[in-house]
Amino acid sequence: MNGKRVGVMAAAALFLALTLSTSFAADGKVGFINLQRLVNESKMGQAARQDIQRLRQERQDQLKTKLDELNQLRNEINEKRDSMALKERQDKIEVLQKAYKEYQRMLDDAKEDINREDKELVALILQKADGVLKEVAKSGGYTMIIKDPNVLGYLSPDVDITDAVLKALDKKK
């Protein structure tokens, strides 16, 4: 219930801002950008995705190595189970359990690292895009740029300036 109120209040505030801005600047232009496209289609975003893919591959290789070790140890225990002394078998099983816990930690750490890296790279792209967005808005004579057009329900595709921001962002280093 509270979430709905906040959403309705935000939409009402945005509507009010739009109404006021158009009454103050009757000839003002409104545009919007698709943030997801900026992240996915910009050169910076594509390079970031490649970095994340490399990180993901490194982690997968490490995890595969660890999993191979686990499987080898498990197979050794299974193959030699009958010929092992009870103490030796218990020790091997304990080593296997510890190795499995370590594998699970590595898996969790890999997921966290990749998610953190992804968020950091997206934040960096959006931070750089913000400056470019302001430049494009000023040069294009826009009085308002909306980053989330879904708040309004509908905006004409004619006011989408994502391509212009992408071009400007790709020119920056």
N, C-alpha and C positions, 0 to 999 in steps of 0.2 A: 504494500500500500504506500509506504513512504517513497519507494523507488519510483512509483507512478507519479506521485506528486512532484518529485524532483524533475522527472522527465517532462511533465506538463509545464512546470514552471520554467524550465530551460527553453522549451519550445516557445512559450509565451514571451520570454525575454528576448529571444532571437527574433520573433515576429515583430515585437515592439521596436527593437533596434533597426530592423529592416524598414519598418514604417517610418520611424523618425529620420533615418538616414535618407530615405527617398524624399521626405518632405523638406529636409534641409538642402538637399542637393537634387533637385528634380531631374537633372540630366546625368546624375551619377550612374556609373556602371557597376553591376554586380557580376562576379565571376565565382567559379568554384574549381577546386582541384581535387583529384583523386589521389589520395596519399599512397594507397597501395600500388598504383601505377608508378608513382615516383620511385618507390622502393624497388619495384620489380623491373622497371624498364630503363632507369637511368644507368649510365655507365658506372657510376659509383655503386649503385645498388647491385648491378650485375657482378662487379668485382668483389663486392662484399659476399654475395651468394657463393662465388667461387671459393673465397676464403673459408666460408662456413662449410662448404662441401669438402674441402681439403681436410679441415679439422675433423669432420664427421668420418672421413675415410681413415684418417690416422687412428681415431678412436676405435673404429670397427676392426682395423688390423690388430690393435692391441687386445681387443676383446676376443678376437678369433684365436690369437695365440694363447690367451689364458684359457679359453674354452677347450682348445686342443690339449692343453696340459691336464685339464680336468678329466677329459675323456680318456686320455692315456692312463691316468692314475686309476680311474674307475675300472677300465678294462684290465689293468694289472691286478687289481683287487679281485675282480670276478674270475679271472683265469687261474690265479694262484690261491684262491680262497681255501681250497681243501688241503693244500700243502703248507699253508702258513700256520705258524703257531698262533694261538688265540691273542696273545699280547701284540704280536707283530700285525695281525689283522686289525685289531682295535686301533693301533697307532696309525696305520695306513688310512683307516676310515676317518679318524680324527683329522689327519692331514687333508683328506679329501673335503671334509666339512669346512675346514678353515679356508681352503682354497676356493670353495664355492661361495663362502661369505665374501671373500676378497673380490671374486668375480662380480658378485651382486653390487658391491660398493663401487667397483670400477664402472659398472653399467650405469648406476645412479649418477656418479660423478660426471660421466660422459654426457648424459642427458642434461644435467644442470649446466655444464660448461657450454654446450652447444646452444642451449636456450639463452644463457646469459650473453654469449657472444652475439647471437642473433639480435637480441634486444638492444645491445650497445651499438651495433652497426646500424640498425634501423633508426635509433635515436640520433646518431651522428648524421645520417643522411637527411633526416627531417630537420635537424638544426641548420645544416648548410642550405637546405631547400627553403627554409624560412627567409633567409636573407635574399635569395634569388626571387622568391615569391614577392617580397616587398618591392624589389626593383621592377619586376614585370608589372606589378599593380600600378606603380607610379608611372612607368612609361606608357602603360595602356590606358591610363586615366580611370582606373577602377577605384571606387570609393569603398568597396567591400569585397573581400574574398572569403568564401565559405569553404572550410576544410571538410565538413561533414554535411553533404547535401541531403542526406537521409533525414536530418532533423526537420527539414521543411516538408518532406513528403514528395515534392517534385521540383525540379529545376530543369529548364530547357537545356538540351545538350549544346545549344548555341553559346551558353555562358561558361562552358568547360574550357579552362585555360591550361589544363594539364600539359598539353603538347608544348605550349610556349614555355612553361616553367621547366619541362624536361630539356628542351633545347638549351635554355639559358644555364641550367644546372650542369649539363654535359660540357658546356664551354668552360666552366670553372674547374679548377683542380682542387 
